[in-house]
Amino acid sequence: MAESNNHIDFLLIGQGLAGTLLAYFLAQAGKRVHVVDQYNKRAATQVAAGIINPITGRRYVKSWRVDELIPFARETYHALESKLDIAIYHERNILRTLFNSREENDWMARTGEEGYEHYMLDRAGLKAYAEKTVPAYSYGEVRHSAQVDVGKLADAYRAHLREQNAITEERFDFEKLEIQEEGLRYGELEARTAVFCEGYRAKDNPFFNYLPFGGAKGEVLIVRIPEAGFEKILKHRVFIVPLQDSLYWIGSTYNWKYEDDSPTTEGRDYLEARLRDVLEAPFEIVEHRAAIRPAVKDRRPFLGRHPELPQLAIFNGLGTKGASLGPFWARRMADFLTENVKLEEAVDIGRFER
Ligand SMILES: Cc1cc2nc3c(=O)[nH]c(=O)nc-3n(C[C@H](O)[C@H](O)[C@H](O)COP(=O)(O)OP(=O)(O)OC[C@H]3O[C@@H](n4cnc5c(N)ncnc54)[C@H](O)[C@@H]3O)c2cc1C
């Protein structure tokens, strides 16, 4: 293709965390990228805390592929911090409330297992939580966890794309898409491949809506707790996540059934009640937000090209764990798109029948 601003290699649709990371890796590979995104303050990326938590669930098991995901995520976010001159990766231990002796025993047993001592501490250091929260039966502490300001990353990357004239800020219009033999046109733009990174809105994508998208709504509160001084993350039914200026992210709810993506009174009441259960300090609610996670039933991302139209591809399904999954799989998706490196079966959309 001739080199001009309108001739590009990849057209990306959607610039949440998935689109941001993929755009970054494609640009790193020397490809010309243009993004179409309609900013939405209710996109999952704008509402998420961005917690990277290596030990999850009631059985305290390591998250899928976490030994590879976390070091790669850390390296990628640090590289983006330098490139965009922002601070987004905050290494923070997670304190996890253990509600009874059974939970405490399970935790202690797990800390002794091979591969777990790297992430789990048998003694938790409560620090400021000791004075400002209701004491629980016991606590475990997770390390090599982090909180990533994924919304701030998407905003900074959007500013970078604007500077490069590489973003069109509008709702993608499927009527304007013309699929050609060797590529496609979108208005004035000609590209080899379009990659859809639309988050949960992919369920309305006429080419990829055969994939089993779920979508799980989550609501969160942003609260001010003056003088709390918490530095670690606490998980006591809900998460308390330090942001900045005495602000904390409290969340979240998790619903597979919902009418829309608006915040609800029930969601707010639930979160406020959970916070009151644990916090012994006054707080003020500053914001109440909601979004829909691009969650999928088998909890594995969606990567690949359309089975009949290879000009169209998808990078989605980051679910509840975009902050840790995103960098690693965006890099693999970029390698697949640019070098034809085979995708792993677990994430390849070829696992679903069209
Ligand atoms: C309440 C909540 C808490 C969360 N907490 C965490 C957490 O602690 N840790 C973690 O790792 N993950 C967390 N997540 C999950 C995380 O947010 C997601 O995994 C990730 O942000 C998904 O990114 P995405 O780019 O796929 O989707 P999105 O963030 O939804 O971005 C999609 C983008 O595409 C745009 N778009 C869609 N369709 C079109 C169209 N047709 N035309 C133009 N633009 C379009 C949207 O406007 C948006 O900008 C949380 C999510 C929620 C909702």
The ligand as a Gaussian input file, in Angstrom:
#p B3LYP/6-31G(d) Opt

LIG

0 1
 C      -16.303000      -2.083000      38.408000
 C      -15.134000      -2.686000      37.716000
 C      -13.984000      -2.982000      38.417000
 C      -12.901000      -3.554000      37.780000
 N      -11.755000      -3.774000      38.499000
 C      -10.682000      -4.332000      37.893000
 C       -9.491000      -4.535000      38.616000
 O       -9.371000      -4.163000      39.783000
 N       -8.461000      -5.144000      37.977000
 C       -8.532000      -5.523000      36.665000
 O       -7.572000      -6.063000      36.140000
 N       -9.659000      -5.313000      35.947000
 C      -10.731000      -4.738000      36.547000
 N      -11.878000      -4.527000      35.827000
 C      -11.923000      -5.044000      34.444000
 C      -11.259000      -4.084000      33.458000
 O      -11.868000      -2.856000      33.554000
 C      -11.382000      -4.650000      32.051000
 O      -10.792000      -5.932000      31.961000
 C      -10.728000      -3.765000      30.978000
 O      -10.734000      -2.429000      31.321000
 C      -11.453000      -3.969000      29.652000
 O      -10.935000      -3.109000      28.701000
 P      -11.496000      -3.070000      27.213000
 O      -10.640000      -2.126000      26.467000
 O      -11.668000      -4.455000      26.697000
 O      -13.001000      -2.514000      27.336000
 P      -13.563000      -1.054000      27.667000
 O      -12.862000      -0.467000      28.821000
 O      -15.050000      -1.210000      27.758000
 O      -13.200000      -0.164000      26.409000
 C      -13.852000      -0.264000      25.170000
 C      -13.710000       1.052000      24.435000
 O      -14.264000       0.902000      23.134000
 C      -15.150000       1.955000      22.860000
 N      -16.131000       1.444000      21.895000
 C      -16.887000       0.324000      21.982000
 N      -17.658000       0.180000      20.904000
 C      -17.363000       1.237000      20.098000
 C      -17.839000       1.671000      18.821000
 N      -18.742000       0.962000      18.137000
 N      -17.331000       2.810000      18.310000
 C      -16.399000       3.544000      18.956000
 N      -15.929000       3.183000      20.176000
 C      -16.407000       2.048000      20.727000
 C      -15.732000       2.286000      24.220000
 O      -16.323000       3.564000      24.239000
 C      -14.475000       2.203000      25.078000
 O      -13.732000       3.393000      25.006000
 C      -12.968000      -3.897000      36.420000
 C      -14.111000      -3.572000      35.695000
 C      -15.186000      -2.974000      36.336000
 C      -16.402000      -2.617000      35.542000

